[in-house]
């Protein structure tokens, strides 16, 4: 099967595995990385995915890595199902 993840930036980081696993969900059509912003400081993130926002094409997510903040886009027609999947896997914060 063809991979449905487009990695815009070249690096072998853990977030790539997370995006590849997310692309394997049946409701996800494609996953693409967006902006990668270097991060200073040693603050520990609450969850690997700190923000999940609905957009017209699916979901916009923000991933915390050790040295950067990565914006990515999940193309899906079932964003609620994909967001619930991310929370079940422990990648994103649970809703209150």
C-alpha positions as a printed NumPy array, in Angstrom:
array([[  0.   ,   0.   ,   0.   ],
       [  1.169,   3.509,  -0.791],
       [  2.16 ,   5.646,   2.164],
       [ -0.286,   8.429,   2.934],
       [  2.125,  10.636,   4.867],
       [  4.027,  13.507,   3.272],
       [  7.076,  14.508,   5.319],
       [  7.99 ,  18.03 ,   4.264],
       [ 11.116,  18.277,   6.396],
       [ 13.953,  15.767,   6.411],
       [ 14.595,  14.335,   9.855],
       [ 14.244,  10.977,  11.564],
       [ 12.264,  12.149,  14.569],
       [  9.688,  10.302,  16.646],
       [  6.874,  12.494,  15.376],
       [  7.231,  10.849,  11.956],
       [  6.245,   7.513,  13.457],
       [  3.252,   9.158,  15.118],
       [  2.157,  10.685,  11.794],
       [  2.652,   7.365,   9.971],
       [  0.541,   5.575,  12.606],
       [ -2.12 ,   8.26 ,  12.311],
       [ -2.133,   7.882,   8.507],
       [ -2.935,   4.2  ,   8.999],
       [ -6.344,   4.982,  10.498],
       [ -9.138,   4.09 ,   8.026],
       [-10.79 ,   7.525,   8.305],
       [ -7.568,   9.4  ,   7.411],
       [ -6.996,  10.153,   3.727],
       [ -3.6  ,  11.851,   4.106],
       [ -1.282,  13.462,   6.653],
       [  1.127,  16.299,   5.806],
       [  3.597,  18.222,   7.924],
       [  3.487,  21.989,   7.861],
       [  5.633,  24.482,   9.717],
       [  8.392,  23.255,  12.048],
       [  9.37 ,  25.846,  14.669],
       [ 12.462,  25.413,  16.868],
       [ 11.639,  25.414,  20.572],
       [ 13.786,  26.652,  23.435],
       [ 13.59 ,  25.454,  27.004],
       [ 13.052,  22.116,  28.684],
       [  9.327,  22.289,  29.411],
       [  7.645,  18.906,  29.264],
       [  4.491,  18.758,  27.138],
       [  1.222,  17.495,  28.638],
       [  0.585,  15.346,  25.559],
       [  2.501,  14.59 ,  22.362],
       [ -0.212,  16.405,  20.417],
       [ -0.91 ,  19.649,  22.251],
       [ -3.596,  21.121,  19.97 ],
       [ -6.251,  19.591,  17.737],
       [ -8.269,  22.093,  15.721],
       [-10.959,  21.405,  13.124],
       [-10.327,  22.934,   9.693],
       [-12.218,  22.657,   6.403],
       [-10.128,  19.7  ,   5.173],
       [-10.096,  17.778,   8.473],
       [ -7.829,  18.563,  11.429],
       [ -4.88 ,  20.816,  12.138],
       [ -2.634,  19.424,  14.892],
       [  0.366,  20.747,  16.807],
       [  2.952,  18.16 ,  17.874],
       [  5.462,  18.749,  20.673],
       [  8.894,  17.245,  20.083],
       [ 12.071,  17.591,  22.083],
       [ 13.489,  20.46 ,  20.056],
       [ 10.613,  21.762,  17.963],
       [  6.915,  22.38 ,  17.581],
       [  5.495,  20.754,  14.439],
       [  2.252,  21.787,  12.758],
       [  0.611,  19.027,  10.717],
       [ -2.616,  18.56 ,   8.797],
       [ -4.815,  15.472,   8.823],
       [ -7.036,  15.223,   5.75 ],
       [-10.236,  13.401,   6.711],
       [-13.978,  13.585,   6.236],
       [-14.536,  12.225,   9.78 ],
       [-12.55 ,  14.583,  12.072],
       [-14.452,  13.667,  15.262],
       [-13.601,   9.995,  14.84 ],
       [ -9.908,  10.742,  14.204],
       [ -9.706,  13.143,  17.177],
       [-11.248,  10.465,  19.433],
       [ -8.696,   7.934,  18.121],
       [ -5.814,  10.285,  19.022],
       [ -7.187,  10.712,  22.555],
       [ -7.667,   6.937,  22.983],
       [ -4.046,   6.309,  21.987],
       [ -2.886,   8.923,  24.53 ],
       [ -1.449,  11.23 ,  21.874],
       [ -3.785,  14.146,  22.605],
       [ -5.346,  15.562,  25.739],
       [ -8.732,  14.277,  26.748],
       [-11.643,  16.679,  26.521],
       [-13.044,  17.941,  29.818]])
